[in-house]
Structure formats: structure tokens, C-alpha cells
């Protein structure tokens, strides 16, 4: 991966990891003290905290979750599986070793349209769809492509685990706010339709989430399903491989 690292510098997250004081045990204790209900056990609180971490990382591209992977393509192979932990992206793509940048298109439908215009030769276009990276022109010989992306956060399992991908000053407001909202929503059911605690902690979470997105920008999402069905003559109409 030496070549990929030249093109895709990874964020140094060690500083954030050291700066974060909130452990899973501490977050669980804080939520437990707020909810203060014997019917709510530790496993339920841990699940709610994990859902909060997923919600926060889904809303923006956290620098600490920037990663890269190397995908291998054989002769005539038009797509390869993207990393299983991908959450956002791909953000960049490069031929290895050092053959330059591959242009990322919005979706495989755009790649199919490009296939009718681009000449065969070196692979220079790609698009993600259905968990795979599709390329054009289809390579006529084996090659590797480095892709940059943002991965899923690490799971909170051990008592000492920390949500180090989040800014330390937002950890409590995000995760405790989400978990309390999640738990109070169930506990306050049937209370004449009034859910004051649910609304209060929901507002805290939303305010912290808005601050997080303000720091790093909103995540780019795909709103519509992508048609990746193969057309006549192969996956990308018009053919085209390396001579």
C-alpha cells in the first residue's frame, strides 16, 4: 500500500484518541444516572450509544475515519467489491503503481453513458454502486486501484473503549443525548402523548449534530436507486478492453 499512501494520506487520529476522556463505561454510567430506571439495563444503554455513534458518523465525513483500500482487477473484470466497512465514498481512486487519478462518476448509470463516448485504453473512469466499484474501460490486464473512503466507526465493546472518531467536546452531547432520547422515547410511551424528556434530549442531540456537521460538512448521499443492469453486449454497452 506504499503507492496508495502517496496519493491518499490518512488522517492522523492519535491526538483525537488521546484527547477523548469519555470511555464506554463512563458514558453508560452517565446515561444510567439520567434515565434512572431499573428496567433499563447496561446492554440496552450500550446499544443506544452505538446507534448514536452510527448516526453521528453517518451525518458527516469524520476525518478520523478516513481510510484507503487496494482493489484488484483481473483481465476483463469490470467491477470489484468495495471495503465491507465503507460508510461514505469512495472519495478518490488511483491506478497503482503511480499511473494517475481515476475520475469518479456519480453512479454506474453515468459510467455506462461514458462508455459510449470514451475510447478503449487505460482504465480512467469509475463509479460505485451496489457495494462494488465499476470501472471503464474494462482492463485488459491485471491492475490494482487504490480508493479512499470513510469507514464505519469502531464498535464500543470494552469498558475502556472510546468514541475517538468524534471531537472530544461533542462526545457527551451527541452520544448521551441520542441514547437518552432513544430510551426515554420508550419509557414515556402512554404519558398522555407528552414526552418532555424525549424532546429535551432529542433537541440536545440535534444541536450537537448540527455543530458536528458545521465542522466537517454534510455527508453526500445518493437519494435514488441506481440502475446497474447489464445492457446488450456486456456490462457496459460498447465493449472496450486494453488491446
N, C-alpha and C positions, 0 to 999 in steps of 0.2 A: 504493500500500500504506500510505498515511499513516493511513487509518482503522484498518487491521488492527493497526498498530503501537501504536495507542492501547489496544487490548484485549489484544494479545499481545506483551508486552515480551520481547525476545530477550536471552538471557544474554550479557553482555559477556565474551568469551573471551580478550581481548587479554592480560590478566595471565597466564593459564594458558599462552598461547602463548609469551610471553616467558620464563616460568619454566622451561619444559621444556628441559633440556640435551641430551636424547637425540635424536640425528639418526639417520636410517636407516643411514647409513654406520657410525656408532658401534655401533648395535645389531647390525648384520651382523658387524662385527669381533668383538664380544663373543661372539656365538653361535659364530662360526667358531673362536675360540680355545678354547671349551669342547668343542665336538664334535671338532675336530682330526682331520678325516678328509678326505683328498684327493678322495674320491668325492662329497663334498657341496659343490656349487658355490654361488656367490653367488645366482643366481636361485632356487634351491631354498630358501635361507635367507630371502630376501625374501618368497617365497610363504608360508612358515611364519609369519613375523612378521605378515603381513597377515591370515592366518587367526586369529592370536591377537588382533589388534585387533578383528576382527569378533566373535569370541567374547566379548570383554570388553564391547563396546558392546551386544551382544545381551542380556547378563545384567542390565543396569540402564539407566535413562534418564539418560544423562550430560548435565548442564546445558549443557555447551559445544556439544552437538548439537541444542539446542532451536532450532526454526525455524518459519516460518509461510509459508503459501501462499494465494493467492486463486483460488478455483474459480468459474467462470462457468456459470450455468444459463440455458438458453433457456426460453421458454414451453412447458410440458408436459414438460420434461426432468426425469426422476426421479432421475438419478444423474450423477456426473461423475468422471473419473479422478483419483485421489489422486496426489500427487507421486511420481515414479519413485524418489526416494531415501528414501522413508519407511521407517523401521525400527520405530518404536513410535508408536502413536497411531491416529487423531487424539486430542489431549488437550482441545481447545477448538474451538468453532465459533461464529461470529458472522455475522449478516447485515450487509451493507455497503450504504450508509454509516450506521453507528450505529443499526441497528434492533434491537439487543439480542442476547442469547445464544440459541443453538440448543441444545436438550437432546440430548446424545449418548446413544444407547441401545446396549446391548451388541452387537447384531448385527442384520442385516436381518430375521431372523425376529421379533425383538421389535418392530421397526418395523412389520412387517405387522400384528402384533396391535394395535399402537397405532392403525393406520389404521382399524380397525373401531370405534374409540372416539372418536377426535378429530374435531372439526368441520373442514370446509374453511375456508381463510382463509390467513393469513400462514404461511409455512413456519417451523416451530418445532421439528421433530424431525429427527434424522439418525442414521445408523448406517453403519459401514464394513464392506465385505465384497467379496471378490474384487477388491481393488485399486481400489474405487470408493466414493464417498460417496453413499449413498442418502438422500433427503430426503422428508419428509411435513409438511404437504400439498405435493403437486406444484405448483410455481409456475405461475401463470397468466400471468406476465410475466417478462421477463429480470431476473435478480438475480445478485449476487456473494456468495459466502460465504468468509470468512477462516477458515482452520483452522490450529491449532497442532499441531505434531508433533515427533518426534525423528528426525533424518535419519541416514543411514549416515555413517560417518566418511570423511574424505578419504583417498584412496589414498596409500600410501607409494611414491613413484616415484623422485624425485630423491634424490641422496645427502644433501642438506641438509633433506629433509622430516622433520617431527617429528610424533609422535602427540599433538598438543597438546590433544586432547579428554580425555586421561586425566590424573589427578592426577600431577604430576611424580614424587612419591615412590614411585609404584606402576608406573611405565612399565617399568623394567627387570625387576622381578619378574614382571609379567604377560606381557610380550611375549617376553623371553628365556626365561622358564620354559616358556611354551607352545611356542615354537619348538624348544627343546632336547628337550622331551618328544616332540614330533612327529617330530623327526629321529632321536632315539635309539630310538624305537619300531621303526623300520625297521632301523636298524643292529644292534640287539640281537636280531633275529629268529634263532631257532635256537640261542640260547645256553642250552640245557637248560631252556627255559621261564623263565629268570630274566632280569629286565630291571631291574637296580638303578638305572641312570641314568634310564630312563624313569619309574620310580616316584618317584625323588627329585625330578626336575624337575616331574613332574606334581603332586606334593604342594606344591611351591613355587607353582606357578601357581594351584592350587585355594585355597591360603591367601590369596594376594593377591586372587583373585577374590572371596572371602568378605569381605575388607576393603573392596573396592570396592562391593559390594552393601550392606554395612553403612553406607557413607557416603551412598548415594543411594537405597537401597531396591531391591527386586527389580522386574524388568520384569513388567508384566502381560501374559500371553499368552493366546491363545484355544486351548483344548485340543481343541475339537471342530469339525468342519466345519459351515459354516452353509448352510442351505437358502435360496437366493435365487431359486428358480424362481418365475416369474410365475403368479399364480392367475387364475381366471376373471374376465374383465372388465378385465384390465390388470395392470401390475406390482404394484400394491397393491390388493387387493380392496376395493371400496367407493368407488373413484374419489376425486374431490375435487381441484378446482383453484380458483385465485382466480376470483372472479366477474369 
